[in-house]
Amino acid sequence: MVSAERFRRLRRGALGVDVGAALDLLGGVLKWVGLAFLAPAAVALVEGEAPWPFLPAGAITSAAGVALDLLTDERREERIGPREGFLVVALVWLTVPAFGALPFLFGDVPQLANPVDAYFEAMSGFTATGATVLSHVEGVGRAMLFWRQLSHWLGGMGIIVLAVAVLPRLRVGGRRLLQAELAGPAEIEPLTATIRQTARRLWGLYVGLSIVSTLVIAAFGLFGLDPSLNLFDAFSYATSAVALGGFSPRDGSASTLAPITQWALCLTMLISGINFLRLFRLLVQRQVRAVSRDEELRLYLFLFVLAAALLLAEVLADGGIGVADAVRTTAFQAVSTMTTTGLAVSNYTHWGALATMTLLLLMFVGASAGSTGGSIKVVRHLLLFRIIRRELVTAAHADMVVPIRINGVAVDERSLRSTIGFLALYVLAFALGSLGLVIVATRAHTGIDVFEAIGASASCLGNVGAAFGFAGPFGSYAPFSTSAKLILTAQMWLGRVEIIPVLVLFTRSFWRGPGSG
């Protein structure tokens, strides 16, 4: 057994990163995550199901957190720097799904009896990806479905953002963690005097949107506008839309919902894809003019309208559907794919080549930075466009200095280099993931073609969920081999932490102390 003294030796000076501080914070996160298992246990009791798969899972998770706390110095949380932030982010998103998979293994879920399948499902949940290996969702117990929905609701805004909001000991390192956790290259704009209050207000807005969306959708069922809906369905679809996650309590994703419910989900996904810092200023602080001038928001809305128009042209050209239904279907699918939600109201795999290519490209767009969505993020595309434009200008005018601005503020060269580096790593991770899937499929003789491999890699790395072929909107990832599922699980992990916090751990300079040569 590793002693507490052993952990205390892992400090700056011996290493370039305070591993003990990172592990102490991981312990604090696990203790809080352990409490989340009480919610599905309560649902199980209400539904007349066995709560025991959740109770031991929660106890094991909390016990692991307590053990890490006992083995480390609790005051080390205050010494979270950039390196520790990278390590914490990578560890949290790797370990929390492992504990989250325990109920699937403890419970009677034949479709998730394989540990790799259970970890895949849990990783998909907590990373708000929405990919599933369940071929028959409605055959799973209500409590287990609730746990799936809760996992990607918790992961949507971010477990670490929640940790910054609730852990009283975390002070100095809070900004580092929030910057490392919030998706995209956006700078943290404090909404209050402290970063902890900022995290609380972000989570408050997130909870508020979830409650409003749940109540609105539940009202459709209550007043007969969507008679098939009940409160559980309303909660499930609302949390999927707000978290941009994509899990559904039904086999047909969102296709069985009434048109009014589909429109409500479409609007919810569109709103949730906006930077939550901007959204707070708009909805709470009423800074309408400033938010309306946000360049990322404008590009986000433009790309959504453009994608919906391309899909609409394809669907109308194929015929067989009315204009109103076509507008609703294509708008829903455009926003669902672009924001990396993954819900579907139609089997888009039957659409034409233009629609298929549009949806594939949307998987590389993503929502706004600072939202609950995955993929590359709109602001990085905006920066890339302006970097290219500057290169074209300076090619003809070598002596001209052309600063790149976002919302009138010059972007420093370090951020620009970081954007280019991230884009290169993202494309590399996508290519290697696709290649790995093709190699595994060839050796396992699973019959997966190249396009299905490309779609699955793009979908999991971008945390989209639904892909093409048998992994399409009404299918599942069950036909993939165990090796392929491990690759896709790694893709989801890399996509959620945005690659760099993982890859930096494999560099010598990350671990090298100040006195190292």
Secondary structure, 3 states (H helix, E strand, C coil): CCCHHHHHCCCECCECCCHHHHHHHHHHHHHHHHHHCHHHHHHHHHHCCCCCCHHHHHHHHHHHHHHHHHHCCHHHHHHCCHHHHHHHHHHHHHHHHHHHCHHHHHCCCHHHCCHHHHHHHHHHHHCCCCCCCCCCHHHCCHHHHHHHHHHHHHHHHCHHHHHHHHCCCCCCCHHHHHHHHCCCCCCCCCCCCCHHHHHHHHHHHHHHHHHHHHHHHHHHHHCCCCCCCCHHHHHHHHHHHHHCCCCCCCCCCCCCCCHHHHHHHHHHHHHHCCCHHHHHHHHCCCCHHHHHCCHHHHHHHHHHHHHHHHHHHHHHHHCCCCHHHHHHHHHHHHHHHHCCCCCCCCCHHHCCHHHHHHHHHHCCCCCCCCCCCCCCCHHHHHHHHHHHHHHHHHHHCCCCCCCCEECCEECCHHHHHHHHHHHHHHHHHHHHHHHHHHHHHHHHCCCCCHHHHHHHHHHHHCCCCCCCHHHCCCCCCCCCCHHHHHHHHHHHHHHHHCCHHHHHHHCHHHHCCCCCC
